[in-house]
Amino acid sequence: MGIPERLKQAIRPVTVVVGHYGTGKTNFSVNLAVDLVAEGKKVALIDLDVVNPYFRATEQRLLLEERGVRLVAPVFSEAGTSLDVPSLTGQVSPTIRGVGEDDYVIIDAGGDDVGATALGRFARDVSADEYAMLCVANRFRNLVQDPIEAVENLREIEAASHLRATAIVNNSHLKDATTPETIAAGIEYAQDFSRLAGLPVVCTTVPQGVDAQKVEGTYRIATYVKSPWE
């Protein structure tokens, strides 16, 4: 199916992906980067998650390189380690400011306001031109199951990053246990989140292999990012 039209219209040359821990930000970011390259775009994916050592875009280095995505990763990842240290590379600002050389720069930010603090260091670079900041929402993640809590979490992320969200990505799932009923429950949740946050829902992700009824903005995604024990 590829990238749905509403999502295409929502992204910008610099697109930031934020959200609560475990909502699926990184898997969404990897899918978007890979699919944009498949459409003939040049894409750089910046891994700004220097907090969570398990779910990082950097762990998908081989896949991204094979698909033609340029990865800008934390310094210590170059040595093949996931040490939980704030080791941001000096390539981040030049990559954002040089977006004219790449069709898209996707920034995979860390979870919550703690992870977004690293993003705040580059807020001036990001906001130098029009940008998108997509909040990935997942009805089934602890602490943000209530749309009110999800909005509070988003406001904390915005404050820490010094950037404003522009749209919502509904990524409500239960991994391998996802069913059509799971998707339906997630849509209702995303609509409530959208209303409270005053932001549009630009796509609803559906894992490949789940026979869910097609809804407006359906984005079929692959599961690239897995838990260490999977």
Order of alpha helices (4+ residues) and beta strands (2+ residues): alpha-beta-alpha-beta-alpha-beta-alpha-beta-alpha-alpha-beta-alpha-beta-alpha-beta-beta
